Amino acid sequence: MAVRVTAALAVTGLLWGWGVGQYPELLPGVTLADAAATDAVLAASLGSLAVGALLLVPSLWWLYATFQRDHAKG
């Protein structure tokens, strides 16, 4: 029952988000273009995401490989 309720809430949130996204003003007098991040902020965010991925992906691969090994029972 709880899964159905949370799924319905997710769909409702998605539809409301789409509807709000169609409206061009976030607040009175503030458009989406005014509220958007600058190019420098977007570049810094993308760079930090790339560095984080370079650190995280090998660690996750090692963790996965470790737990997929056959361990000899003895």
PDB file of N, CA, C and O in Angstrom:
ATOM      1  N   MET A   1       0.817  -1.197   0.000  1.00  0.00           N
ATOM      2  CA  MET A   1       0.000   0.000   0.000  1.00  0.00           C
ATOM      3  C   MET A   1       0.863   1.264   0.000  1.00  0.00           C
ATOM      4  O   MET A   1       0.579   2.223  -0.719  1.00  0.00           O
ATOM      5  N   ALA A   2       1.919   1.250   0.818  1.00  0.00           N
ATOM      6  CA  ALA A   2       2.782   2.425   0.907  1.00  0.00           C
ATOM      7  C   ALA A   2       3.505   2.685  -0.419  1.00  0.00           C
ATOM      8  O   ALA A   2       3.754   3.834  -0.784  1.00  0.00           O
ATOM      9  N   VAL A   3       3.833   1.618  -1.126  1.00  0.00           N
ATOM     10  CA  VAL A   3       4.514   1.772  -2.414  1.00  0.00           C
ATOM     11  C   VAL A   3       3.595   2.467  -3.417  1.00  0.00           C
ATOM     12  O   VAL A   3       4.040   3.324  -4.181  1.00  0.00           O
ATOM     13  N   ARG A   4       2.336   2.104  -3.415  1.00  0.00           N
ATOM     14  CA  ARG A   4       1.390   2.734  -4.339  1.00  0.00           C
ATOM     15  C   ARG A   4       1.216   4.215  -4.023  1.00  0.00           C
ATOM     16  O   ARG A   4       1.123   5.041  -4.931  1.00  0.00           O
ATOM     17  N   VAL A   5       1.174   4.547  -2.748  1.00  0.00           N
ATOM     18  CA  VAL A   5       1.013   5.950  -2.345  1.00  0.00           C
ATOM     19  C   VAL A   5       2.237   6.753  -2.753  1.00  0.00           C
ATOM     20  O   VAL A   5       2.101   7.851  -3.292  1.00  0.00           O
ATOM     21  N   THR A   6       3.429   6.226  -2.504  1.00  0.00           N
ATOM     22  CA  THR A   6       4.634   6.966  -2.871  1.00  0.00           C
ATOM     23  C   THR A   6       4.782   7.069  -4.388  1.00  0.00           C
ATOM     24  O   THR A   6       5.262   8.085  -4.892  1.00  0.00           O
ATOM     25  N   ALA A   7       4.377   6.033  -5.116  1.00  0.00           N
ATOM     26  CA  ALA A   7       4.418   6.115  -6.577  1.00  0.00           C
ATOM     27  C   ALA A   7       3.440   7.169  -7.089  1.00  0.00           C
ATOM     28  O   ALA A   7       3.755   7.919  -8.012  1.00  0.00           O
ATOM     29  N   ALA A   8       2.255   7.223  -6.487  1.00  0.00           N
ATOM     30  CA  ALA A   8       1.280   8.248  -6.885  1.00  0.00           C
ATOM     31  C   ALA A   8       1.795   9.640  -6.554  1.00  0.00           C
ATOM     32  O   ALA A   8       1.588  10.574  -7.328  1.00  0.00           O
ATOM     33  N   LEU A   9       2.460   9.793  -5.421  1.00  0.00           N
ATOM     34  CA  LEU A   9       3.041  11.090  -5.068  1.00  0.00           C
ATOM     35  C   LEU A   9       4.160  11.480  -6.034  1.00  0.00           C
ATOM     36  O   LEU A   9       4.302  12.653  -6.378  1.00  0.00           O
ATOM     37  N   ALA A  10       4.947  10.511  -6.468  1.00  0.00           N
ATOM     38  CA  ALA A  10       6.014  10.797  -7.423  1.00  0.00           C
ATOM     39  C   ALA A  10       5.444  11.279  -8.755  1.00  0.00           C
ATOM     40  O   ALA A  10       5.942  12.242  -9.339  1.00  0.00           O
ATOM     41  N   VAL A  11       4.408  10.610  -9.224  1.00  0.00           N
ATOM     42  CA  VAL A  11       3.775  11.018 -10.483  1.00  0.00           C
ATOM     43  C   VAL A  11       3.142  12.391 -10.335  1.00  0.00           C
ATOM     44  O   VAL A  11       3.246  13.225 -11.235  1.00  0.00           O
ATOM     45  N   THR A  12       2.490  12.628  -9.210  1.00  0.00           N
ATOM     46  CA  THR A  12       1.876  13.939  -8.966  1.00  0.00           C
ATOM     47  C   THR A  12       2.935  15.024  -8.928  1.00  0.00           C
ATOM     48  O   THR A  12       2.744  16.095  -9.503  1.00  0.00           O
ATOM     49  N   GLY A  13       4.044  14.763  -8.261  1.00  0.00           N
ATOM     50  CA  GLY A  13       5.136  15.738  -8.215  1.00  0.00           C
ATOM     51  C   GLY A  13       5.726  16.009  -9.587  1.00  0.00           C
ATOM     52  O   GLY A  13       6.060  17.147  -9.915  1.00  0.00           O
ATOM     53  N   LEU A  14       5.852  14.965 -10.383  1.00  0.00           N
ATOM     54  CA  LEU A  14       6.369  15.133 -11.738  1.00  0.00           C
ATOM     55  C   LEU A  14       5.444  16.001 -12.581  1.00  0.00           C
ATOM     56  O   LEU A  14       5.900  16.895 -13.294  1.00  0.00           O
ATOM     57  N   LEU A  15       4.162  15.737 -12.498  1.00  0.00           N
ATOM     58  CA  LEU A  15       3.206  16.530 -13.278  1.00  0.00           C
ATOM     59  C   LEU A  15       3.147  17.978 -12.799  1.00  0.00           C
ATOM     60  O   LEU A  15       3.074  18.895 -13.617  1.00  0.00           O
ATOM     61  N   TRP A  16       3.178  18.193 -11.490  1.00  0.00           N
ATOM     62  CA  TRP A  16       3.193  19.569 -10.975  1.00  0.00           C
ATOM     63  C   TRP A  16       4.485  20.273 -11.388  1.00  0.00           C
ATOM     64  O   TRP A  16       4.463  21.447 -11.758  1.00  0.00           O
ATOM     65  N   GLY A  17       5.608  19.559 -11.327  1.00  0.00           N
ATOM     66  CA  GLY A  17       6.879  20.148 -11.749  1.00  0.00           C
ATOM     67  C   GLY A  17       6.861  20.541 -13.216  1.00  0.00           C
ATOM     68  O   GLY A  17       7.381  21.593 -13.588  1.00  0.00           O
ATOM     69  N   TRP A  18       6.265  19.701 -14.049  1.00  0.00           N
ATOM     70  CA  TRP A  18       6.157  20.038 -15.467  1.00  0.00           C
ATOM     71  C   TRP A  18       5.296  21.286 -15.647  1.00  0.00           C
ATOM     72  O   TRP A  18       5.628  22.169 -16.437  1.00  0.00           O
ATOM     73  N   GLY A  19       4.195  21.352 -14.915  1.00  0.00           N
ATOM     74  CA  GLY A  19       3.322  22.521 -15.017  1.00  0.00           C
ATOM     75  C   GLY A  19       4.012  23.793 -14.561  1.00  0.00           C
ATOM     76  O   GLY A  19       3.871  24.839 -15.195  1.00  0.00           O
ATOM     77  N   VAL A  20       4.754  23.712 -13.471  1.00  0.00           N
ATOM     78  CA  VAL A  20       5.482  24.893 -12.977  1.00  0.00           C
ATOM     79  C   VAL A  20       6.579  25.271 -13.961  1.00  0.00           C
ATOM     80  O   VAL A  20       6.854  26.453 -14.165  1.00  0.00           O
ATOM     81  N   GLY A  21       7.203  24.272 -14.570  1.00  0.00           N
ATOM     82  CA  GLY A  21       8.256  24.553 -15.542  1.00  0.00           C
ATOM     83  C   GLY A  21       7.749  25.268 -16.779  1.00  0.00           C
ATOM     84  O   GLY A  21       8.516  25.951 -17.458  1.00  0.00           O
ATOM     85  N   GLN A  22       6.469  25.122 -17.083  1.00  0.00           N
ATOM     86  CA  GLN A  22       5.891  25.801 -18.235  1.00  0.00           C
ATOM     87  C   GLN A  22       5.617  27.270 -17.941  1.00  0.00           C
ATOM     88  O   GLN A  22       5.479  28.078 -18.860  1.00  0.00           O
ATOM     89  N   TYR A  23       5.539  27.607 -16.680  1.00  0.00           N
ATOM     90  CA  TYR A  23       5.267  28.991 -16.294  1.00  0.00           C
ATOM     91  C   TYR A  23       6.587  29.752 -16.289  1.00  0.00           C
ATOM     92  O   TYR A  23       7.520  29.317 -15.615  1.00  0.00           O
ATOM     93  N   PRO A  24       6.711  30.855 -16.998  1.00  0.00           N
ATOM     94  CA  PRO A  24       8.019  31.477 -17.198  1.00  0.00           C
ATOM     95  C   PRO A  24       8.566  32.265 -16.008  1.00  0.00           C
ATOM     96  O   PRO A  24       9.723  32.681 -16.054  1.00  0.00           O
ATOM     97  N   GLU A  25       7.801  32.485 -14.961  1.00  0.00           N
ATOM     98  CA  GLU A  25       8.310  33.257 -13.831  1.00  0.00           C
ATOM     99  C   GLU A  25       8.318  32.408 -12.573  1.00  0.00           C
ATOM    100  O   GLU A  25       7.325  31.759 -12.243  1.00  0.00           O
ATOM    101  N   LEU A  26       9.455  32.418 -11.867  1.00  0.00           N
ATOM    102  CA  LEU A  26       9.541  31.702 -10.604  1.00  0.00           C
ATOM    103  C   LEU A  26       8.847  32.497  -9.502  1.00  0.00           C
ATOM    104  O   LEU A  26       8.018  31.968  -8.762  1.00  0.00           O
ATOM    105  N   LEU A  27       9.192  33.743  -9.411  1.00  0.00           N
ATOM    106  CA  LEU A  27       8.606  34.689  -8.470  1.00  0.00           C
ATOM    107  C   LEU A  27       8.176  35.897  -9.279  1.00  0.00           C
ATOM    108  O   LEU A  27       8.637  36.070 -10.408  1.00  0.00           O
ATOM    109  N   PRO A  28       7.326  36.718  -8.750  1.00  0.00           N
ATOM    110  CA  PRO A  28       6.943  37.921  -9.508  1.00  0.00           C
ATOM    111  C   PRO A  28       8.174  38.774  -9.854  1.00  0.00           C
ATOM    112  O   PRO A  28       8.892  39.234  -8.966  1.00  0.00           O
ATOM    113  N   GLY A  29       8.400  38.972 -11.129  1.00  0.00           N
ATOM    114  CA  GLY A  29       9.525  39.782 -11.589  1.00  0.00           C
ATOM    115  C   GLY A  29      10.820  39.025 -11.786  1.00  0.00           C
ATOM    116  O   GLY A  29      11.802  39.622 -12.227  1.00  0.00           O
ATOM    117  N   VAL A  30      10.872  37.714 -11.474  1.00  0.00           N
ATOM    118  CA  VAL A  30      12.086  36.916 -11.638  1.00  0.00           C
ATOM    119  C   VAL A  30      11.797  35.814 -12.644  1.00  0.00           C
ATOM    120  O   VAL A  30      11.017  34.903 -12.365  1.00  0.00           O
ATOM    121  N   THR A  31      12.415  35.893 -13.798  1.00  0.00           N
ATOM    122  CA  THR A  31      12.223  34.851 -14.812  1.00  0.00           C
ATOM    123  C   THR A  31      13.257  33.739 -14.623  1.00  0.00           C
ATOM    124  O   THR A  31      14.195  33.882 -13.840  1.00  0.00           O
ATOM    125  N   LEU A  32      13.081  32.655 -15.331  1.00  0.00           N
ATOM    126  CA  LEU A  32      14.046  31.561 -15.254  1.00  0.00           C
ATOM    127  C   LEU A  32      15.418  31.993 -15.756  1.00  0.00           C
ATOM    128  O   LEU A  32      16.439  31.562 -15.219  1.00  0.00           O
ATOM    129  N   ALA A  33      15.452  32.830 -16.770  1.00  0.00           N
ATOM    130  CA  ALA A  33      16.730  33.314 -17.292  1.00  0.00           C
ATOM    131  C   ALA A  33      17.462  34.155 -16.248  1.00  0.00           C
ATOM    132  O   ALA A  33      18.688  34.095 -16.155  1.00  0.00           O
ATOM    133  N   ASP A  34      16.720  34.938 -15.464  1.00  0.00           N
ATOM    134  CA  ASP A  34      17.337  35.744 -14.414  1.00  0.00           C
ATOM    135  C   ASP A  34      17.874  34.876 -13.281  1.00  0.00           C
ATOM    136  O   ASP A  34      18.888  35.216 -12.671  1.00  0.00           O
ATOM    137  N   ALA A  35      17.217  33.776 -12.997  1.00  0.00           N
ATOM    138  CA  ALA A  35      17.594  32.920 -11.876  1.00  0.00           C
ATOM    139  C   ALA A  35      18.632  31.868 -12.250  1.00  0.00           C
ATOM    140  O   ALA A  35      19.139  31.171 -11.371  1.00  0.00           O
ATOM    141  N   ALA A  36      18.956  31.739 -13.516  1.00  0.00           N
ATOM    142  CA  ALA A  36      19.888  30.707 -13.968  1.00  0.00           C
ATOM    143  C   ALA A  36      21.307  31.014 -13.490  1.00  0.00           C
ATOM    144  O   ALA A  36      21.669  32.172 -13.281  1.00  0.00           O
ATOM    145  N   ALA A  37      22.097  29.964 -13.323  1.00  0.00           N
ATOM    146  CA  ALA A  37      23.483  30.118 -12.906  1.00  0.00           C
ATOM    147  C   ALA A  37      24.317  30.681 -14.055  1.00  0.00           C
ATOM    148  O   ALA A  37      23.973  30.534 -15.228  1.00  0.00           O
ATOM    149  N   THR A  38      25.410  31.323 -13.691  1.00  0.00           N
ATOM    150  CA  THR A  38      26.316  31.867 -14.703  1.00  0.00           C
ATOM    151  C   THR A  38      27.125  30.732 -15.329  1.00  0.00           C
ATOM    152  O   THR A  38      27.144  29.609 -14.825  1.00  0.00           O
ATOM    153  N   ASP A  39      27.787  31.050 -16.433  1.00  0.00           N
ATOM    154  CA  ASP A  39      28.607  30.037 -17.112  1.00  0.00           C
ATOM    155  C   ASP A  39      29.746  29.556 -16.226  1.00  0.00           C
ATOM    156  O   ASP A  39      30.109  28.380 -16.274  1.00  0.00           O
ATOM    157  N   ALA A  40      30.317  30.447 -15.415  1.00  0.00           N
ATOM    158  CA  ALA A  40      31.417  30.055 -14.525  1.00  0.00           C
ATOM    159  C   ALA A  40      30.949  29.047 -13.477  1.00  0.00           C
ATOM    160  O   ALA A  40      31.666  28.094 -13.170  1.00  0.00           O
ATOM    161  N   VAL A  41      29.766  29.251 -12.933  1.00  0.00           N
ATOM    162  CA  VAL A  41      29.229  28.326 -11.933  1.00  0.00           C
ATOM    163  C   VAL A  41      28.923  26.980 -12.578  1.00  0.00           C
ATOM    164  O   VAL A  41      29.211  25.937 -11.990  1.00  0.00           O
ATOM    165  N   LEU A  42      28.349  26.987 -13.769  1.00  0.00           N
ATOM    166  CA  LEU A  42      28.058  25.733 -14.457  1.00  0.00           C
ATOM    167  C   LEU A  42      29.333  24.974 -14.794  1.00  0.00           C
ATOM    168  O   LEU A  42      29.375  23.750 -14.673  1.00  0.00           O
ATOM    169  N   ALA A  43      30.381  25.692 -15.218  1.00  0.00           N
ATOM    170  CA  ALA A  43      31.654  25.046 -15.532  1.00  0.00           C
ATOM    171  C   ALA A  43      32.283  24.456 -14.273  1.00  0.00           C
ATOM    172  O   ALA A  43      32.815  23.347 -14.318  1.00  0.00           O
ATOM    173  N   ALA A  44      32.233  25.174 -13.153  1.00  0.00           N
ATOM    174  CA  ALA A  44      32.785  24.658 -11.899  1.00  0.00           C
ATOM    175  C   ALA A  44      32.009  23.429 -11.437  1.00  0.00           C
ATOM    176  O   ALA A  44      32.604  22.471 -10.943  1.00  0.00           O
ATOM    177  N   SER A  45      30.704  23.447 -11.591  1.00  0.00           N
ATOM    178  CA  SER A  45      29.882  22.295 -11.202  1.00  0.00           C
ATOM    179  C   SER A  45      30.217  21.082 -12.057  1.00  0.00           C
ATOM    180  O   SER A  45      30.343  19.972 -11.540  1.00  0.00           O
ATOM    181  N   LEU A  46      30.361  21.285 -13.350  1.00  0.00           N
ATOM    182  CA  LEU A  46      30.698  20.187 -14.250  1.00  0.00           C
ATOM    183  C   LEU A  46      32.089  19.647 -13.955  1.00  0.00           C
ATOM    184  O   LEU A  46      32.309  18.436 -13.982  1.00  0.00           O
ATOM    185  N   GLY A  47      33.028  20.544 -13.675  1.00  0.00           N
ATOM    186  CA  GLY A  47      34.385  20.109 -13.337  1.00  0.00           C
ATOM    187  C   GLY A  47      34.428  19.300 -12.057  1.00  0.00           C
ATOM    188  O   GLY A  47      35.108  18.276 -11.997  1.00  0.00           O
ATOM    189  N   SER A  48      33.712  19.740 -11.029  1.00  0.00           N
ATOM    190  CA  SER A  48      33.700  18.998  -9.770  1.00  0.00           C
ATOM    191  C   SER A  48      32.991  17.659  -9.929  1.00  0.00           C
ATOM    192  O   SER A  48      33.362  16.680  -9.282  1.00  0.00           O
ATOM    193  N   LEU A  49      31.977  17.610 -10.785  1.00  0.00           N
ATOM    194  CA  LEU A  49      31.307  16.339 -11.073  1.00  0.00           C
ATOM    195  C   LEU A  49      32.263  15.367 -11.749  1.00  0.00           C
ATOM    196  O   LEU A  49      32.266  14.177 -11.433  1.00  0.00           O
ATOM    197  N   ALA A  50      33.069  15.862 -12.674  1.00  0.00           N
ATOM    198  CA  ALA A  50      34.030  15.009 -13.372  1.00  0.00           C
ATOM    199  C   ALA A  50      35.096  14.484 -12.415  1.00  0.00           C
ATOM    200  O   ALA A  50      35.444  13.305 -12.464  1.00  0.00           O
ATOM    201  N   VAL A  51      35.617  15.351 -11.544  1.00  0.00           N
ATOM    202  CA  VAL A  51      36.628  14.921 -10.576  1.00  0.00           C
ATOM    203  C   VAL A  51      36.031  13.899  -9.613  1.00  0.00           C
ATOM    204  O   VAL A  51      36.673  12.900  -9.288  1.00  0.00           O
ATOM    205  N   GLY A  52      34.814  14.145  -9.161  1.00  0.00           N
ATOM    206  CA  GLY A  52      34.152  13.204  -8.270  1.00  0.00           C
ATOM    207  C   GLY A  52      33.944  11.854  -8.931  1.00  0.00           C
ATOM    208  O   GLY A  52      34.121  10.813  -8.297  1.00  0.00           O
ATOM    209  N   ALA A  53      33.570  11.868 -10.202  1.00  0.00           N
ATOM    210  CA  ALA A  53      33.376  10.609 -10.927  1.00  0.00           C
ATOM    211  C   ALA A  53      34.696   9.862 -11.087  1.00  0.00           C
ATOM    212  O   ALA A  53      34.733   8.635 -10.988  1.00  0.00           O
ATOM    213  N   LEU A  54      35.786  10.600 -11.337  1.00  0.00           N
ATOM    214  CA  LEU A  54      37.097   9.954 -11.466  1.00  0.00           C
ATOM    215  C   LEU A  54      37.526   9.300 -10.161  1.00  0.00           C
ATOM    216  O   LEU A  54      38.235   8.294 -10.179  1.00  0.00           O
ATOM    217  N   LEU A  55      37.110   9.853  -9.038  1.00  0.00           N
ATOM    218  CA  LEU A  55      37.445   9.254  -7.754  1.00  0.00           C
ATOM    219  C   LEU A  55      36.488   8.129  -7.368  1.00  0.00           C
ATOM    220  O   LEU A  55      36.902   7.136  -6.769  1.00  0.00           O
ATOM    221  N   LEU A  56      35.238   8.281  -7.703  1.00  0.00           N
ATOM    222  CA  LEU A  56      34.226   7.342  -7.226  1.00  0.00           C
ATOM    223  C   LEU A  56      34.111   6.077  -8.079  1.00  0.00           C
ATOM    224  O   LEU A  56      33.971   4.982  -7.534  1.00  0.00           O
ATOM    225  N   VAL A  57      34.168   6.206  -9.384  1.00  0.00           N
ATOM    226  CA  VAL A  57      33.932   5.052 -10.264  1.00  0.00           C
ATOM    227  C   VAL A  57      34.945   3.929 -10.035  1.00  0.00           C
ATOM    228  O   VAL A  57      34.526   2.775  -9.941  1.00  0.00           O
ATOM    229  N   PRO A  58      36.248   4.194  -9.940  1.00  0.00           N
ATOM    230  CA  PRO A  58      37.164   3.072  -9.661  1.00  0.00           C
ATOM    231  C   PRO A  58      36.909   2.417  -8.303  1.00  0.00           C
ATOM    232  O   PRO A  58      37.051   1.202  -8.159  1.00  0.00           O
ATOM    233  N   SER A  59      36.539   3.214  -7.323  1.00  0.00           N
ATOM    234  CA  SER A  59      36.246   2.649  -6.005  1.00  0.00           C
ATOM    235  C   SER A  59      35.029   1.743  -6.058  1.00  0.00           C
ATOM    236  O   SER A  59      35.032   0.664  -5.464  1.00  0.00           O
ATOM    237  N   LEU A  60      34.001   2.166  -6.755  1.00  0.00           N
ATOM    238  CA  LEU A  60      32.807   1.336  -6.888  1.00  0.00           C
ATOM    239  C   LEU A  60      33.107   0.064  -7.676  1.00  0.00           C
ATOM    240  O   LEU A  60      32.597  -1.008  -7.349  1.00  0.00           O
ATOM    241  N   TRP A  61      33.942   0.184  -8.722  1.00  0.00           N
ATOM    242  CA  TRP A  61      34.318  -1.001  -9.492  1.00  0.00           C
ATOM    243  C   TRP A  61      35.080  -1.985  -8.606  1.00  0.00           C
ATOM    244  O   TRP A  61      34.822  -3.187  -8.663  1.00  0.00           O
ATOM    245  N   TRP A  62      36.010  -1.497  -7.790  1.00  0.00           N
ATOM    246  CA  TRP A  62      36.789  -2.366  -6.904  1.00  0.00           C
ATOM    247  C   TRP A  62      35.875  -3.038  -5.887  1.00  0.00           C
ATOM    248  O   TRP A  62      36.018  -4.231  -5.622  1.00  0.00           O
ATOM    249  N   LEU A  63      34.945  -2.292  -5.319  1.00  0.00           N
ATOM    250  CA  LEU A  63      34.003  -2.859  -4.364  1.00  0.00           C
ATOM    251  C   LEU A  63      33.159  -3.953  -5.012  1.00  0.00           C
ATOM    252  O   LEU A  63      32.967  -5.019  -4.428  1.00  0.00           O
ATOM    253  N   TYR A  64      32.660  -3.693  -6.209  1.00  0.00           N
ATOM    254  CA  TYR A  64      31.862  -4.688  -6.935  1.00  0.00           C
ATOM    255  C   TYR A  64      32.696  -5.930  -7.230  1.00  0.00           C
ATOM    256  O   TYR A  64      32.231  -7.052  -7.032  1.00  0.00           O
ATOM    257  N   ALA A  65      33.922  -5.736  -7.701  1.00  0.00           N
ATOM    258  CA  ALA A  65      34.782  -6.872  -8.036  1.00  0.00           C
ATOM    259  C   ALA A  65      35.117  -7.689  -6.800  1.00  0.00           C
ATOM    260  O   ALA A  65      35.203  -8.915  -6.875  1.00  0.00           O
ATOM    261  N   THR A  66      35.306  -7.032  -5.670  1.00  0.00           N
ATOM    262  CA  THR A  66      35.633  -7.740  -4.435  1.00  0.00           C
ATOM    263  C   THR A  66      34.505  -8.651  -4.000  1.00  0.00           C
ATOM    264  O   THR A  66      34.750  -9.788  -3.595  1.00  0.00           O
ATOM    265  N   PHE A  67      33.276  -8.174  -4.075  1.00  0.00           N
ATOM    266  CA  PHE A  67      32.151  -8.972  -3.608  1.00  0.00           C
ATOM    267  C   PHE A  67      31.653  -9.976  -4.647  1.00  0.00           C
ATOM    268  O   PHE A  67      30.794 -10.799  -4.328  1.00  0.00           O
ATOM    269  N   GLN A  68      32.157  -9.935  -5.858  1.00  0.00           N
ATOM    270  CA  GLN A  68      31.772 -10.906  -6.871  1.00  0.00           C
ATOM    271  C   GLN A  68      32.728 -12.090  -6.952  1.00  0.00           C
ATOM    272  O   GLN A  68      32.463 -13.064  -7.658  1.00  0.00           O
ATOM    273  N   ARG A  69      33.822 -12.005  -6.239  1.00  0.00           N
ATOM    274  CA  ARG A  69      34.784 -13.110  -6.242  1.00  0.00           C
ATOM    275  C   ARG A  69      34.208 -14.322  -5.528  1.00  0.00           C
ATOM    276  O   ARG A  69      33.416 -14.198  -4.593  1.00  0.00           O
ATOM    277  N   ASP A  70      34.621 -15.491  -5.986  1.00  0.00           N
ATOM    278  CA  ASP A  70      34.231 -16.718  -5.289  1.00  0.00           C
ATOM    279  C   ASP A  70      35.181 -16.920  -4.117  1.00  0.00           C
ATOM    280  O   ASP A  70      36.398 -16.970  -4.296  1.00  0.00           O
ATOM    281  N   HIS A  71      34.632 -17.033  -2.941  1.00  0.00           N
ATOM    282  CA  HIS A  71      35.444 -17.244  -1.768  1.00  0.00           C
ATOM    283  C   HIS A  71      35.427 -18.742  -1.419  1.00  0.00           C
ATOM    284  O   HIS A  71      34.371 -19.368  -1.334  1.00  0.00           O
ATOM    285  N   ALA A  72      36.612 -19.279  -1.226  1.00  0.00           N
ATOM    286  CA  ALA A  72      36.708 -20.703  -0.901  1.00  0.00           C
ATOM    287  C   ALA A  72      36.190 -20.933   0.516  1.00  0.00           C
ATOM    288  O   ALA A  72      36.624 -20.294   1.474  1.00  0.00           O
ATOM    289  N   LYS A  73      35.257 -21.861   0.611  1.00  0.00           N
ATOM    290  CA  LYS A  73      34.727 -22.197   1.935  1.00  0.00           C
ATOM    291  C   LYS A  73      35.644 -23.232   2.552  1.00  0.00           C
ATOM    292  O   LYS A  73      36.006 -24.222   1.916  1.00  0.00           O
ATOM    293  N   GLY A  74      36.008 -22.995   3.776  1.00  0.00           N
ATOM    294  CA  GLY A  74      36.921 -23.959   4.343  1.00  0.00           C
ATOM    295  C   GLY A  74      36.937 -23.934   5.754  1.00  0.00           C
ATOM    296  O   GLY A  74      37.670 -24.702   6.376  1.00  0.00           O
TER     297      GLY A  74
END
